[in-house]
Amino acid sequence: MNILIRADSSSTIGTGHIMRDLVLAKQYKKNKIFFATQNLSGNSNDKIQEAGYPIKILQSNSIQELNIVIKKLSINMLIIDHYGIDYKYEKQLKKHNPKLKILSFDDTYEKHYCDILLNHNIYANSKNYKHLVPKKCELRCGSQYTLLRDEFIQEKKKRKQQLQSNSFVINIFIAMGGADTAQLNIPILKILSKFNHIKVNLVTTSSNKNLHLLKNYCKNKKWINLQIDSNKIAKLMRKSDFGIITPSVTANELYFMKVPFLAIKTADNQKEMVRFLKNKKYLTMNKFNKNKLVQIYTKVIVMKDISLINFTELTMKEKQLILSWRNNPHIKKWMYNTQTIPLKEHLEFIDTLKNSKEKQYFVVKNQENYLGVIDFCNITKESLEMGLYKNPNTHNVGKVLLTTILNYSFEVLKVNTVLSEVFESNKKAYDLYISIGFKPFSSKIINNKKVICMELKNENR
């Protein structure tokens, strides 16, 4: 077949249509593919040329001009990915070309006159097209038809290994559309600049008419990795802990990669995706809100699914539970006081914390799972000393406990330095501290064992 793909891109329209069309085109390898597009300002026609497809430049979106191209190239199938082409337009094309097969993209449950209807978004439901397409129209809807480049499938396989790595840095993926028509990239970066220990991978394209402003803002900010016209999107997503995106094609991709994200609505055609994401308990905004983004970052990204219960708020059952952890032989051997603590002494200690300004002790929970205990001592505006011990019945939670302490210390208590001490012979704990970024600065002997004094500074960018 000779196949013609009709789509446009610009600084106003964005680049999403062309990018997904290029993915679809790969499924027709044995056919001759052409693109018909206008030469609009800020277009991504170069992407089509790089992929090796010939382009027919249109002067307008008229039926007559498109029809001339269809006949000249002897087109058998027309793929339409254009919000400016509707049911009446498609019906007129069919009238002029009765044997022409039409595949129409749709994102918003609009009426179409086509042979194949493709809504590849994760929210798409074929039942919603019952009275919107001809009876013989083939419906291709939902996640099974989502257009994903091969790189996403390959990178997803690597994500499990990535999630197990030790890193205190939170990687944020930002994609507010190739053209960033809502101009949200810089406002989002300004909010994130208030937080520490983050790495931002921001993707945009040369179609972004405010690209010069964005480049200038990102200049000399080592925590921002600005990617323009990147061909490594899947790899950047795979390395991310969280995404801030528009509810568009990017949402399909992050959903597939199983990366948590916040979707900020910037256009009316995104309302169906927003509705779907809300029902799936994903974070959404109907419009950008600075204060809400700060709250989301602090509560959802920084503290994630972790809750801290102050010792003074524990039930008697919980107090007994953490005492059993503390007196476990595998835990108390790493305590300065290696004696078994009686319940009465334990309860008396908790009572002393009620009015303390220099000490805070918490039980860490992840949903209904008790993970361990963290403590803060000698708290000042400048620094604090911290410690931790885990629930001996859990495994591989050391990183969770340590990063929880650091997030709380730097983002909630706002201290500049976190101090801690660890037995050198407790190699697992020592290696974890080093991997997070702690640096030894002195040592001492306790219980005939060498203790390493370590610190981690809250470095300002």
Secondary structure, 3 states (H helix, E strand, C coil): CEEEEEECCECCCECHHHHHHHHHHHHHCCCEEEEEEECCCCCCHHHHHHCCCCEEEECCCCHHHHHHHHHHCCCCEEEEECCCCCHHHHHHHHHHCCCCEEEEECCCCCCCCCCEEEECCCCCCHHHHCCCCCCCCEEEECHHHCCCCHHHHHHHHHHHHHHCCCCCCEEEEEECCCCCCCCCHHHHHHHHCCCCCEEEEEEECCCCCCHHHHHHHHCCCCCEEEEECCCCHHHHHHCCCEEEECCCHHHHHHHHHCCCEEEECCCHHHHHHHHHHHHCCCEEECCCCHHHHHHHHHHHHHCCCEEEEEHHHCCHHHHHHHHHHHCCHHHHCCCCCCCCCCHHHHHHHHHHCCCCCCCEEEEEEECCEEEEEEEEECCCCCEEEEEEEECCCCCCCHHHHHHHHHHHHHHHCCCCEEEEEEECCCHHHHHHHHHHCCEEEEEEEECCEEEEEEEEECCCC
